[in-house]
Amino acid sequence: MKALQTTFVAAAALALAGCSSMNLFKDSPSQSSTPDLAPSDTLDEPFANSPQGLSASEIRKVLSGKSWRWQGSKLSGVTLYADDGSSLIEVTGKGTTTGKWEARDGQLCESVAPAPFLPKGLPMKCQPMSGSGNTYKVGQATFTLA
């Protein structure tokens, strides 16, 4: 499983490299160089959301060790969130790259490594995360369990 995750992360890293002037997860040209991701989960028990969103531990439980399909306004893809805080990101039609992620109360923080379609990568950015059941929202993106 670890080898598959590593391979997926490596492939995702290559895919994201060509889009350096885009916010990949908002899917539109942007001055910002940070991702806008949102996870959705098919968990048996939904999390009770506070006005601040999910707690850091809830976010880790939702994301860790799972692959999530995400949909932004113009781009889509799949991200695997490894337990160790690394990620493998595949952007549909672009390629793959790697990243890092961490959970903070009410927020998912992510960075993206450089790739051919994203030469400069994206620095760490935190965005609000909320949701329950099968659908989560992070920034502008919607995530569903892959």
JOBELLIN-V102082 format. One record per backbone hydrogen bond with DSSP energy under -1.0 kcal/mol. CO is the residue of the C=O (numbers start at 1). NH is the residue of the N-H. If there is no record, write none. Layout:
co/nh
CO/NH
CO/NH
This chain:
co/nh
1/5
2/6
3/7
4/8
5/9
6/10
7/11
8/12
9/13
10/14
11/15
12/16
16/19
19/22
21/30
22/24
23/26
23/27
28/23
50/53
53/50
54/106
55/59
56/60
57/61
58/62
59/63
60/64
63/66
66/81
67/146
68/79
69/144
70/77
71/142
75/72
76/92
77/70
78/90
79/68
80/88
81/65
82/85
85/101
86/82
87/99
88/80
89/97
90/78
91/94
91/95
95/91
97/13
97/89
98/113
99/87
100/111
102/109
104/107
106/129
107/104
108/127
109/102
110/125
111/100
112/122
115/118
117/18
118/115
118/121
122/112
125/110
127/108
128/139
129/54
130/137
132/135
133/43
135/132
136/143
137/130
138/141
141/138
142/71
143/136
144/69
